[in-house]
Amino acid sequence: MPTTVFRCLLLSLAIVHGSSYAASAHEQDQLSLIQRQLVTIERLATRAEAASTAESVERYRFDYPRLTQDIQRIRHGVQGYLSPSRAQPRDPSELVDDYLLDTPPAEPSP
């Protein structure tokens, strides 16, 4: 019972605090810069993925789709912070952070 009350109190404080919060101009500038850099990183990853698919003879290769999903997730989080639609709980899932794929060995030609 006390845990439930405590959680309700924390949620209420988060809603009140979150609705009245505005990032400083410097912080907004820095986060906007991060957004632009994420776009650049995503473009570089797309180019690297295109270049690597032509040379796909390695057993292990980089998981570009997973990296792209994580970049989009970070971008969405920053954008949600800069312009929240309303106070709401954050998504508790974490980034994957494992970008190594094990490519099965090619079967020998008969």
JOLINTA-V260687 format. One record per residue. N is the residue number from 1. RES is the residue in one letter. SS is DSSP state (~ for helix, > for strand, _ for the rest). NEAR is the number of other C-alpha atoms within 8 Angstrom. D_CENTER is the distance of its C-alpha to the mean C-alpha in Angstrom with 1 decimal. Layout:
n	res	ss	near	d_center
N	RES	SS	NEAR	D_CENTER
N	RES	SS	NEAR	D_CENTER
This chain:
n	res	ss	near	d_center
1	M	_	4	35.2
2	P	~	5	34.4
3	T	~	6	30.8
4	T	~	7	30.4
5	V	~	8	32.0
6	F	~	8	29.8
7	R	~	8	26.6
8	C	~	8	28.1
9	L	~	8	29.0
10	L	~	8	25.5
11	L	~	8	24.0
12	S	~	8	26.8
13	L	~	8	26.1
14	A	~	9	22.4
15	I	~	10	23.4
16	V	~	8	26.1
17	H	~	8	24.2
18	G	~	8	21.1
19	S	~	8	23.3
20	S	~	6	25.2
21	Y	_	6	22.5
22	A	_	4	21.9
23	A	_	7	20.1
24	S	_	6	22.6
25	A	~	6	23.2
26	H	~	6	22.2
27	E	~	8	18.9
28	Q	~	10	18.2
29	D	~	8	19.3
30	Q	~	8	17.1
31	L	~	10	13.9
32	S	~	8	15.2
33	L	~	8	15.7
34	I	~	8	12.1
35	Q	~	10	11.3
36	R	~	8	14.1
37	Q	~	8	13.2
38	L	~	10	9.8
39	V	~	8	12.1
40	T	~	8	14.5
41	I	~	8	12.4
42	E	~	10	11.4
43	R	~	8	15.2
44	L	~	8	16.2
45	A	~	10	14.3
46	T	~	9	16.0
47	R	~	8	19.3
48	A	~	8	19.0
49	E	~	9	18.4
50	A	~	8	21.4
51	A	~	8	23.5
52	S	~	8	22.8
53	T	~	7	23.7
54	A	~	6	27.2
55	E	_	7	27.7
56	S	_	7	26.4
57	V	_	4	29.1
58	E	_	7	27.1
59	R	_	8	26.7
60	Y	>	8	23.2
61	R	>	10	20.7
62	F	>	7	17.1
63	D	_	9	14.6
64	Y	~	10	13.3
65	P	~	6	12.2
66	R	~	9	9.9
67	L	~	9	8.5
68	T	~	10	8.3
69	Q	~	8	6.5
70	D	~	10	3.6
71	I	~	10	4.4
72	Q	~	8	5.1
73	R	~	8	2.8
74	I	~	8	2.9
75	R	~	10	6.1
76	H	~	8	7.0
77	G	~	8	7.0
78	V	~	10	9.0
79	Q	~	9	11.0
80	G	~	9	11.8
81	Y	~	7	13.0
82	L	~	9	15.1
83	S	_	6	16.6
84	P	_	8	16.5
85	S	_	5	18.6
86	R	_	5	20.1
87	A	_	9	19.8
88	Q	_	5	18.1
89	P	_	4	16.6
90	R	_	4	12.9
91	D	_	4	11.1
92	P	_	4	12.0
93	S	_	4	10.1
94	E	_	4	8.5
95	L	_	5	6.3
96	V	_	6	9.1
97	D	_	4	10.0
98	D	_	4	13.0
99	Y	_	9	13.5
100	L	>	8	17.3
101	L	>	8	19.1
102	D	>	7	22.7
103	T	_	8	24.8
104	P	_	5	27.9
105	P	_	5	31.1
106	A	_	4	32.8
107	E	_	4	36.1
108	P	_	4	39.2
109	S	_	3	41.2
110	P	_	2	44.5
